[in-house]
Amino acid sequence: MSFDRRRFLQTTLTSGTALAFGALGARPALAAPGGFPDYRYVRTLLTPSQLEYNPTGEIIFPCVRGVYDKLSSPLGRYYLYYAPHDAPGGICLAYADRLEGPYTEYANNPIVKNDWSPHYKVSHVSSPHVMWNAEHRELWLYFHGENTTTRLARSKDGIHFTYDKTVLTTSMLPSGTTEASYARVFRHDLPSRGARYVMVFMRNDTTNHRDIGWGWSPDGRDWQFAAEPLIDHAAVGAVNVSGAHLLTRDGSTYVVYHTDKSSGGNILITEVGNDFTRRNHLGVFYDSSSAAPESGRAAAPCFGTDGGVPYMIYEAGDRLAGSIALARG
């Protein structure tokens, strides 16, 4: 084994928590762009038809968090958040003792509804992203509803949430912005901006082409946002891009995100650097042709580790007609 391969096997990723790359079995792993693991589909974790709470026959936007070392009496070692998108949506929870499952649906889903008096009453809430805030020892939930608004709620147990505030609306972005949703937030220092957190999200405008926007914050609550997109759809040859997630490797920072099915339905990767000034588009991170149970689209990835092995959990199949699937590095 060469020195470079050893270094690759020792790579650490971060997506809110450290992700260590471990043994992969007899077949050596290929290196995805940037030297990340080559993820391969393993199994389907959640299918709408098998869920008790299933108002619309579709689910999207998984977010997995290891809670065994954070919560005093968790239902399982891992919490998997997801949601239907179409009205009424609803933020949902499933839990398991292994990242590969099996997952148990929480009995009282949804844990956040589209009507939360006196804070809001909207057609739907969706796209949950949960971040562990070590300073407050809380799980912070970012979610959208309507598509123009991203909100924050906070929890000590990952189940019962207290509403905090609106953190992003289209009015905070350039004129002509029509959507600001599908946000994920990460602990990431930007000293030049006085920031300790970064947000990546989908933004749409009157041209009806979706890009990846971004913002920064000192505390995860109050945000500033860039006028220009972080990932321009045209720069990567796509009609639309969405579902962004931050990863780091070898001292640099990357964004992974998906294209719409008409643009290939793949998950792509771009190096943005630790200060977010680079735009090094590296190509396909995960090929949708291997995105079982339905090939043709892989979307909204999140990442975790179990027993030293890296995993990616993502949407597999057509938008609003797919399942939540798991791939292993």
Summary of the structure (lengths in Angstrom):
residues: 329
radius of gyration: 18.3
end to end distance: 18.5
largest distance: 60.6
contacts: 1161
relative contact order: 0.17
helix: 9%
strand: 49%
